[in-house]
Amino acid sequence: MTTTARVDDLLATHRASGATPTATRRLRFAGVGDRDVYNVSAPFAAPDGTLLLAGRVEDRADERSETVLFARDDAGVWTPVPGAARPALQDPFTFDHRGVTHLGGVEVVEAALPDGSPALRYRTVVLRLADPARPEPAFTGPWGMKDLRFADLPDERLAVLTRPQGGADGRGRIGVTVVPSLADLTVADVDAAPRLEHLFLPAEWGGVNQATPLPDGTLGLLGHLARFDDAGHRHYYPIAWTLDPLTARHTVPRMLFERRDLPAGPAKRPDLVDVVFPGALVARDGGVTVYCGVGDAEAYEVDLGPVHAPLDEV
């Protein structure tokens, strides 16, 4: 098997396996009007023990987003948490660092090119979520980088997964570095993180959406692999693999499922119909559940049987 994650190869292997989700559930939301909620985090416990979920909320015809914290009611519907902050961030994710939940997302701001024409700038922002009503700034990544992810290691250091773009990094590669803590992390550390070489084809791209520490010291990675087709439409697929953050040795990613494995539904635009953006993978008895955005318009829980990344290492 090749060590490069190619969409065609992973898609063919997935379809040949005949594997499909054991269950799918479209998440239901209330309290946000007619706006869409998608690209959600995993459920996580608030300081008072309430189960929360972060979701990207925006109008169907717009990409100006806010991240909203939701709690589930007795009917299984997720509703906004009263008094919780609503940062202007896209694609929220959460992780625990030294016993405190942190919330991250992508900040997008309007800027101007040298010729005066409008442009958008983006970067990853991380907030300390000890109090959902008053999140505190914890780290701000470099401009032009989405998909920063973090995981505590057994020795209490912090693994940082990066997603540089442009130049030799093409449409997006993955880097990894280890620092003493989030408080010690700098933009220079992020920029200098060694890349996972030859993981993606130059015309394709990917990123890490969640990093989970495993008992053997490696990280279980949930991510996405993506490409454009000839018509310029985007195709995003959820993938999983393992990585040793100290040596950068990793297994070959496998595709978990694809958009056609889920019920039909809306998309934000025609070029986003075949998009699955995985937010988190949660272990459960007999398998895992993936929380994901679909078509940039809705969110799902997807139950899968036991998932094991291939053992082929680079």
C-alpha positions as CSV (number, residue, x, y, z in Angstrom):
1,M,0.0,0.0,0.0
2,T,1.3,3.5,-0.8
3,T,2.1,5.7,2.1
4,T,0.5,8.7,0.4
5,A,-3.2,9.3,1.2
6,R,-4.8,9.6,-2.2
7,V,-8.5,10.3,-2.5
8,D,-9.0,7.8,-5.3
9,D,-7.2,5.0,-3.4
10,L,-8.9,5.6,-0.1
11,L,-12.3,6.0,-1.8
12,A,-11.9,2.7,-3.7
13,T,-10.8,0.8,-0.6
14,H,-13.7,2.2,1.4
15,R,-16.3,1.3,-1.3
16,A,-14.8,-2.1,-1.8
17,S,-15.1,-2.9,1.9
18,G,-18.8,-2.4,1.8
19,A,-18.6,-0.7,5.2
20,T,-21.3,1.8,6.0
21,P,-22.3,3.6,9.2
22,T,-24.3,1.5,11.7
23,A,-26.5,4.6,12.4
24,T,-26.8,8.2,11.5
25,R,-28.6,11.0,13.3
26,R,-29.1,14.5,12.1
27,L,-28.6,16.8,15.1
28,R,-31.6,19.0,15.9
29,F,-31.1,22.6,17.0
30,A,-33.5,25.4,18.3
31,G,-33.1,29.0,19.4
32,V,-31.1,30.2,16.4
33,G,-33.9,31.2,14.1
34,D,-33.6,29.9,10.5
35,R,-29.8,29.9,10.6
36,D,-27.8,26.7,9.9
37,V,-25.7,24.9,12.5
38,Y,-22.8,22.7,11.2
39,N,-19.2,21.8,11.8
40,V,-19.8,20.9,15.4
41,S,-17.4,19.8,18.2
42,A,-17.8,16.7,20.3
43,P,-20.1,17.1,23.3
44,F,-18.1,18.1,26.4
45,A,-18.8,18.8,30.1
46,A,-19.1,22.4,31.3
47,P,-17.6,23.3,34.7
48,D,-21.0,22.6,36.3
49,G,-21.3,19.2,34.6
50,T,-23.8,20.2,31.9
51,L,-23.2,18.5,28.6
52,L,-22.4,21.1,25.9
53,L,-21.7,21.1,22.2
54,A,-20.2,24.0,20.1
55,G,-21.5,24.6,16.6
56,R,-20.9,27.0,13.7
57,V,-24.0,29.1,13.2
58,E,-24.7,31.3,10.1
59,D,-27.2,32.2,7.5
60,R,-27.4,29.9,4.5
61,A,-26.4,32.7,2.1
62,D,-23.6,34.1,4.3
63,E,-20.3,33.0,5.9
64,R,-20.3,35.4,8.8
65,S,-20.3,33.0,11.6
66,E,-20.5,32.8,15.4
67,T,-19.7,29.8,17.6
68,V,-22.6,29.0,19.9
69,L,-22.6,26.7,22.9
70,F,-25.6,24.4,23.0
71,A,-27.1,22.1,25.7
72,R,-29.4,19.2,24.9
73,D,-32.9,19.2,26.3
74,D,-35.0,16.2,27.3
75,A,-36.3,15.9,23.7
76,G,-32.8,15.6,22.3
77,V,-32.8,19.1,20.8
78,W,-29.7,21.3,21.3
79,T,-30.5,24.9,22.4
80,P,-28.2,27.8,23.1
81,V,-26.8,28.1,26.6
82,P,-28.2,31.3,28.2
83,G,-25.4,33.8,29.0
84,A,-22.7,31.9,27.2
85,A,-20.3,33.8,25.0
86,R,-20.7,33.7,21.2
87,P,-17.3,34.4,19.7
88,A,-17.2,35.2,16.0
89,L,-15.3,32.0,15.1
90,Q,-15.9,29.4,12.4
91,D,-15.5,25.6,12.8
92,P,-15.2,25.3,16.6
93,F,-13.3,22.5,18.3
94,T,-12.5,21.7,21.9
95,F,-9.7,20.1,23.8
96,D,-8.6,19.7,27.4
97,H,-5.2,21.1,28.5
98,R,-4.1,20.6,32.0
99,G,-7.6,19.9,33.2
100,V,-9.3,22.9,31.6
101,T,-11.5,22.8,28.5
102,H,-10.3,25.1,25.7
103,L,-12.4,26.2,22.7
104,G,-10.8,27.0,19.4
105,G,-12.0,28.2,16.0
106,V,-11.2,30.2,13.0
107,E,-11.3,34.0,13.1
108,V,-12.0,35.7,9.7
109,V,-11.5,39.4,9.2
110,E,-11.9,41.7,6.2
111,A,-8.6,43.2,4.9
112,A,-7.4,45.0,1.8
113,L,-4.8,43.9,-0.7
114,P,-2.1,46.4,-1.7
115,D,-4.2,47.5,-4.7
116,G,-7.1,48.3,-2.4
117,S,-9.3,45.4,-3.4
118,P,-11.0,43.5,-0.5
119,A,-9.7,40.2,0.9
120,L,-10.2,38.0,3.9
121,R,-7.6,37.0,6.4
122,Y,-8.0,34.1,8.8
123,R,-6.2,32.5,11.8
124,T,-6.9,30.0,14.5
125,V,-7.9,31.4,17.9
126,V,-7.9,29.4,21.2
127,L,-9.9,30.4,24.3
128,R,-9.7,29.1,27.8
129,L,-13.3,28.0,28.7
130,A,-13.2,27.8,32.5
131,D,-16.3,30.0,32.4
132,P,-18.4,29.7,29.3
133,A,-19.7,33.3,29.8
134,R,-16.3,34.8,29.9
135,P,-13.8,32.8,27.8
136,E,-10.2,34.0,28.1
137,P,-7.7,34.3,25.2
138,A,-5.1,31.5,25.4
139,F,-3.4,31.5,22.0
140,T,-3.6,33.1,18.6
141,G,-2.1,31.4,15.6
142,P,-0.4,32.9,12.5
143,W,-2.5,34.5,9.8
144,G,-3.3,32.1,7.0
145,M,-3.5,29.0,9.1
146,K,-6.7,27.0,9.9
147,D,-6.9,23.6,11.6
148,L,-4.5,24.0,14.5
149,R,-5.1,21.2,16.9
150,F,-3.7,20.3,20.3
151,A,-3.3,17.3,22.6
152,D,-1.8,16.8,26.1
153,L,1.0,14.1,26.2
154,P,1.7,11.7,29.1
155,D,4.7,13.8,30.1
156,E,2.5,16.8,30.4
157,R,3.9,18.5,27.3
158,L,1.6,19.6,24.5
159,A,1.5,18.2,21.0
160,V,0.6,20.8,18.3
161,L,-0.8,19.8,14.9
162,T,-0.5,22.5,12.2
163,R,-1.9,23.1,8.7
164,P,0.4,25.4,6.7
165,Q,-0.5,26.5,3.2
166,G,1.2,28.1,0.2
167,G,4.6,27.6,-1.3
168,A,6.0,24.1,-0.8
169,D,2.9,23.4,1.4
170,G,0.6,23.7,-1.5
171,R,-3.1,23.7,-0.6
172,G,-2.4,22.4,2.9
173,R,-0.1,20.0,4.6
174,I,0.2,18.8,8.2
175,G,3.0,19.7,10.7
176,V,3.6,18.5,14.2
177,T,5.7,19.9,17.1
178,V,5.8,19.5,20.9
179,V,6.1,22.3,23.3
180,P,6.0,22.5,27.2
181,S,2.5,24.0,27.3
182,L,0.0,26.2,25.5
183,A,1.4,29.2,27.5
184,D,4.8,28.5,26.0
185,L,3.6,28.1,22.4
186,T,4.6,30.8,19.9
187,V,3.7,31.6,16.4
188,A,7.3,30.8,15.5
189,D,6.9,27.3,16.9
190,V,3.8,26.8,14.7
191,D,5.5,28.1,11.6
192,A,8.6,25.9,12.2
193,A,6.7,22.7,12.9
194,P,8.2,19.8,10.8
195,R,5.8,18.7,8.0
196,L,4.6,15.1,7.4
197,E,6.2,14.7,4.1
198,H,4.4,13.0,1.1
199,L,1.2,12.4,3.0
200,F,-1.0,14.2,0.4
201,L,-0.8,14.6,-3.3
202,P,0.2,18.2,-4.4
203,A,-3.3,18.7,-5.9
204,E,-5.1,17.5,-2.8
205,W,-5.0,18.7,0.8
206,G,-5.9,17.8,4.3
207,G,-5.8,18.7,7.9
208,V,-6.3,17.4,11.5
209,N,-9.7,18.0,13.1
210,Q,-9.0,16.2,16.4
211,A,-6.0,14.7,18.1
212,T,-6.6,12.1,20.9
213,P,-3.8,10.8,23.1
214,L,-3.6,7.0,23.0
215,P,-2.2,4.6,25.8
216,D,0.9,3.8,23.8
217,G,1.9,7.5,23.6
218,T,0.8,8.0,20.0
219,L,-2.1,10.2,18.9
220,G,-5.2,9.1,17.2
221,L,-5.9,11.6,14.5
222,L,-9.3,12.5,12.9
223,G,-8.9,14.6,9.9
224,H,-10.1,15.5,6.4
225,L,-8.8,14.8,2.9
226,A,-10.1,17.0,0.1
227,R,-9.8,17.9,-3.5
228,F,-11.5,19.9,-6.3
229,D,-13.1,18.2,-9.3
230,D,-12.9,19.6,-12.9
231,A,-15.9,21.8,-12.3
232,G,-14.3,23.4,-9.2
233,H,-16.6,21.6,-6.7
234,R,-15.1,20.6,-3.4
235,H,-15.0,17.0,-2.1
236,Y,-14.2,16.4,1.6
237,Y,-13.8,13.0,3.2
238,P,-13.2,12.1,6.9
239,I,-10.1,10.1,7.5
240,A,-8.4,8.6,10.6
241,W,-4.8,7.5,11.4
242,T,-2.2,7.4,14.2
243,L,0.9,9.5,14.7
244,D,3.9,9.4,17.0
245,P,4.3,13.2,17.8
246,L,8.0,12.7,18.8
247,T,9.2,10.9,15.7
248,A,6.5,11.9,13.1
249,R,6.0,8.2,12.2
250,H,2.4,7.6,11.2
251,T,0.1,5.0,9.9
252,V,-1.6,5.2,6.5
253,P,-4.9,7.1,6.8
254,R,-8.2,5.3,6.1
255,M,-11.4,6.8,4.9
256,L,-14.2,6.4,7.5
257,F,-17.3,7.1,5.3
258,E,-18.4,9.5,2.6
259,R,-21.3,11.9,1.9
260,R,-23.3,9.3,0.0
261,D,-23.3,7.1,3.1
262,L,-25.5,9.6,4.8
263,P,-29.2,10.7,4.2
264,A,-29.8,13.2,1.5
265,G,-29.9,16.8,2.7
266,P,-29.2,20.4,1.8
267,A,-26.0,22.1,1.0
268,K,-24.9,25.7,1.4
269,R,-23.9,25.9,-2.3
270,P,-23.8,23.5,-5.3
271,D,-20.0,23.2,-4.9
272,L,-20.3,21.9,-1.3
273,V,-22.7,19.0,-1.9
274,D,-20.0,16.4,-1.3
275,V,-18.5,17.8,1.8
276,V,-18.1,16.0,5.1
277,F,-16.1,18.0,7.7
278,P,-15.4,15.8,10.7
279,G,-15.3,17.6,14.1
280,A,-14.7,14.9,16.6
281,L,-14.6,11.2,17.1
282,V,-15.8,9.7,20.4
283,A,-15.4,6.1,21.5
284,R,-18.5,4.1,22.5
285,D,-19.2,0.5,23.2
286,G,-18.6,-1.5,20.0
287,G,-17.3,1.4,18.0
288,V,-17.1,5.1,17.6
289,T,-19.3,8.1,16.9
290,V,-18.1,10.9,14.5
291,Y,-19.6,14.4,14.9
292,C,-19.5,16.2,11.6
293,G,-20.7,19.0,9.4
294,V,-22.3,18.0,6.1
295,G,-22.7,20.3,3.1
296,D,-21.9,23.3,5.2
297,A,-25.5,23.2,6.1
298,E,-26.2,20.6,8.8
299,A,-24.6,18.4,11.5
300,Y,-24.7,14.7,12.1
301,E,-23.7,12.0,14.6
302,V,-22.4,9.0,12.6
303,D,-22.0,5.7,14.4
304,L,-19.3,3.4,13.0
305,G,-18.1,-0.1,14.0
306,P,-14.6,-0.7,15.4
307,V,-12.2,1.6,13.6
308,H,-8.5,0.7,13.5
309,A,-6.0,2.7,11.3
310,P,-3.8,0.5,9.2
311,L,-0.4,-0.4,10.7
312,D,1.7,0.5,7.7
313,E,4.2,3.2,8.9
314,V,6.2,5.7,7.0
